[in-house]
Amino acid sequence: MSLQIFNSIVNGELKPWLINFEESTLKDIVRQANKMPVTNLQEVVDKLKHLLQHFNSLQKAIAVTNSTEIKVQDYYCNTIEATNLLQHFYKTLIDTELIRYYNETLINPFIKDNTLDVPFQIGEKSLKGIAVLCNQANNELIERGFADTAAFTDITHYTLTYLRNNLVALYFSIQEPFKEHLSTVYSDVQDFCMYCLDNACSITLNRNATTTDVSLPKTNIKSTALYFGFKGDVEVLKKIVHTLVMRMNFLNSKKTTEEQFIQVFTSTNLKTDKIEVHIDCATNEFVEMLPYFKTLASKFTPATINKSGLFYTKEGTLIDDNLLHVTKHKSKLDPEKKDLIKAIFEINRKEKG
């Protein structure tokens, strides 16, 4: 499950701003690659080795454990059509490596016990690496001044955008069949961008209706109701909220009581409750609380908060996912306050236990 090829595009010898091909050589590589079938993993490897024939170190990193038929990713992003030879080369390379990496991950031979092995083999070795590369690609695009909406005339702009978008699709495709055994699961792209990317970006994912289940259990229940998914102990939640109000001025008590916040947090349909939540602490303090609240309600995410339209800052500004993202990365919180927030959640949960 090596990410070496993707890593090389961002950090190594495949950097698009450094690549140098003779046109005749590139034309021959792309033409032959387009004729090569990819019906099993061995054929995928053969195509990769053809595309990387001038990169010996990368060729050596390509391996295949078996030649079974390939599975299609659960998620995909809108494609960006290639308009010149070099774009065709990178698009073909990324598309082919996506097939190899995804399928190799699904048949990871080191997963013997899902509960014990998935958190490390998938969570640490695979998903974390994908998220890091996605962030690096996105940061490179930001640093070079490339906007998501601009025309992709520059090869670096095209390649890194195509790679970044497809890495996000790859992340969610791998997360899906293993999510029952992962400690961190992102519910949507906004959630992923909030916690994994330093800078915001615009990516739309689509679900592939033709995918088939892998051997691990899936949970994919869709509902029109909007809720945070509270599954904890209400008494523990009450203690946490009360302590946050007393120690952190968490809520504006003139506009939102502790009981009203708990009603919103535990609601099974936010569309019908319509209770506004006005926080009285600093926005960066609220952002620091989010992952702790998320341990009590898995959908208490920037995306769901945004969709609810119920949360307001101390200054009266409607809280959306973009505000939370910007605050997280631009407004640093004092370490002592971080420790206090962590302690409030941990102590109150331990007291109940």
N, C-alpha and C positions, 0 to 999 in steps of 0.2 A: 504493500500500500504506500509506495513512495510518492511524495509530491514533488520530486526532483524536477520534472519537466515544467510544471506550473511555476515552481520556485525560480527556475532558470529564466523564465520569461520576465519575471519581476526583478530578480536580483542577479542573474547570471549571464551566461554567454548568449542566451536567446533574447536579451533585452532588445525590443524593437528599434530603439534609437541608436543601437550599435550594430545591428545586423547588416551584413553586406553580401549580396548574392549577385553573380553575373546573371543577366536577364535570361539568357539561353538555358543556363543551368536550372534556374528557378522555374522556368516554363516547363522544362522536362519533368522536374520533380512533382509539380502540381498536376500536370497532365496524367502522369502515370498513377499518382495517388488517387485521382478521381475514378480510375478504372478498377481499383482494388476493392473487393467485397469485404464486408465486416459482419459476417454471420456468426462467428464464434470468436473467442478471445485470442486464439492463435492468429487468426486473420487480422485482428486489431493490432496485435504486436507486430506483425509483418508490415503493416501499413505505417506504424510509428517508426520502425527502423528504416523504412524507405524515406520517410519525411526527414529523419534525423541522420541521414547517411554521412553528412559532413560534420557530425558532432559525436565523436567516438565515446566520450565519457558518458553522454546521455544514453547512447545506444546500450551501453553495458548495464545501465540501471533498469532497463526494461526486461521484465520477466513475466511468465505466465504460469499459473499453477495447474490449469486444465484448459480444455478447449470446448467447454460446454457452450450451448447457445446463450447469447447475451440477453440481458434484461434491460428494459427501457426505464429511464429515471421517472420517478413519480412527479417531479416538477421540472418545468422548463421556463426560460425567459424568452421574451420576444427577440427574434434573431436580428442581427444587424448584417445586412447583405454586404458581401465583399465586392468592391468595384475595381480592384486592380490585383495584379499577380501576388504582391507581397501580402495583401490582405487575405487573399485566397489561401495562401500558405499558412498563415497564422490561424485562420478560421478552421481549416481542415485539421491542423495539428491539435488545436484545443478541443474540437469536437471528438476527435479520435481518442485523445487522452482521457476525456470525460468518460467515455464508454469503458475504457480499461480500468480506470480508478474506481468507478462506481461498482462494476461487477467484481473486481478483485476484493473490494471491501465487503460485499455481501457474502463472499465465500471465504472470509478470513478463517484460516485453519486453527488459529489460536483461541477461537471462541468455543470453549467446551461447555461452560456453564454461563448462561446468559446473565444471571444476577452478578456473578463474580467477574466475568471477563469483559462484558460490554462497556461498563463505565471507563475502563482503561483503553481497551483496544479500539473502541469507537469514539468515546468521549474525548479522551486525551490524545491518542495517537492520530486520529483521523479528523474529527470535527474541529478540534482546537487549531490544528495546523491549517485547515481550510479557512477558518475565520481570520487567522493571523495574515495569511496571504491576501485575502480579500481586503483587509484593512490596509495593507501595504500598497496594493494596487490602487485603491481609492485615494490614499494619501499622495501617491505619485501623480495621479490625475489632478488633484487639487493644487499641488505645488507647481505644476506646469501650466496651470490656468485653464484647463480644459473643462468646459461645461457639458452637462449631460445632454443639453438640447442642441448643441452646436453640430455642424456637419462634420463627419468623420474623414476629413481630408488628410489628416496627419496619421501616420502609421502607428505612432505611440498612442494617440488618442483612441484610435480604433481598437487596437489590440488589448490595451489595458481595460477599456470599458467592456469589451466582449468577454474578457477573462473574468473580470470582477463580477459581472452579472451572472455568468454561468457558474462561478464558484458559489454564489448564493443559492442558485438552484440545486447545485450538487449538495450543499450543506443540508438543505431541507429534504432532499431525496434520501440521503443517508440517515438523517435523524428519524424520518417517518417510521420505518420498520423496527427501529431499535428504541423508540422513545419510552416504552414501558420500563426500560432498564437504565435510562439516563437520568442523572441528577439535575441537569439543566436542559430544559426543552423550551425553544422559542416558538410562540404561537403564530407569529407572522413576521413579515419582512421588517416592519417598523420596530418590532421588539428586538430583532436581531441587530438592526442598525444602531439602536439605542445603546446596546451593551457591548457590541463587538467593533464598531467603527468609530474612529476619532472624529470623522466629519460626515455630515448627512449626505445622502445620495438618493436618487430616484430609481427604483427597480420594481418592476411588476412581474410577479410569478404566476404561472398558469398550471393547473393540475392536468396531468396527462391521463386521459380517460382510458387509455389502452394498457396501462400498467397492470401487472399481475402481482399478487401477494407473494412475499418471500415467506420462509418458514416461521419467522417470528410473529407474534401476535400484533395486530394493529388496532388502534382506536381512532376512528375518524367519524365521529358523530357530529352532524351539523345541526344547528338550531338557530331559529330566528331571534331567540331571546338574547339579550345582552346582559352579562353578569360577570362577576369577578371569580366565581368558582370557589367560594369559601367552603372549606372542609375541616376547619379546625374546631377548637373548643371556644365557645362564645365567652365563657368566663375569663379565659386567658386573654382573649381579644379585648374585653372590657378593661382588664387591668393594664394592658399595654397602652390603650388609648388614653385612659385616665392619667397614667404616669407621663405620657408624652405631653398631655395638656398641662400638667403641673410643672414639669421640668423644662419643656421646650416651647411652651405656648403654641401647641400644635394647631388648635382650632380657634377661630374667632367665635367665642361663645355667644356673642350677640346675634350671630347669623346661623351658626351651626352648633347644635349640642352634641355631646358625646354619643347620646342615644341615636341621633340622626345619622351621624357618621357610621355607626355600627349597622344601622338599618340599610344604608347604601352599600356598605362593604359586604354584607351578607345577603343582599337582594338576589332573587332569582330572575328578576326582569327589570333592569334599570330604566327601560323605556316607559314603564308605567309608574315607577316611584317618583321620579322628577324632584328629588330633594337635592338642593344645591349644597355643596361642601366648600366652605370658605376656610382656607388654612390661615393661620396667623403667624406661623413660623416663616423663616426665609425659604425661598424656593429651592435653594441648594440643599437645605436641611430636609425638605420633603423628598427631593431626589435621592438623598442618602437613605431615607426610610424605605423606599420602594422595594428593593430586593428582600428586605426583612418582612414587609407585608406580603410579598409574593410567596413566602414560605407558608403563609396561612391561606392564601387564595392565589392559585397558579395563574389566573388571568388578570391579576392586578398589575397590568403592564401599561407602558405609555400609550400603546395603540388602543387598548380598551378604555383607558381614562379619556383619551381624545374622543373616541366614539360616543362616550357617555355624555359629554358636554356639560358635566355637572360640577367640575372642580375649578376653583378660582384661587388666584394668588392673594397674598396679603394686600396687594395694591388693587385688587379687583379685576385682574386680567384673567380671561379664560385660559385654563391650562390645556395645552395641546402637546402632541408628541414632539413637535419641533422645539417648543420652548423647553421641554424636559431634556431633549438631546443637547441643545446649546448650553443649558445650565450645567449639565453634567460635565461637559468638557471645557467650559470657559470660566466657570465660577467655582473655584476650589473651596472646600470646606476645612475649617480648622480641625486638626487631628483630635483635639480634646472633645470636640462635639461629635466627631465620628465615633469615638470610643463610648461616649455617653449614649448615643442612639443604639449602638450595638448592645451595650449593657442593659438598657431598658427592655429590649426584646428578649435577651437571653435570661435575665434574672426572673422576669415574670413568667416565662415558660417553665423554668426550673422549679419555681415555687409551686406551680400547679402539679408538676410531676412528683 
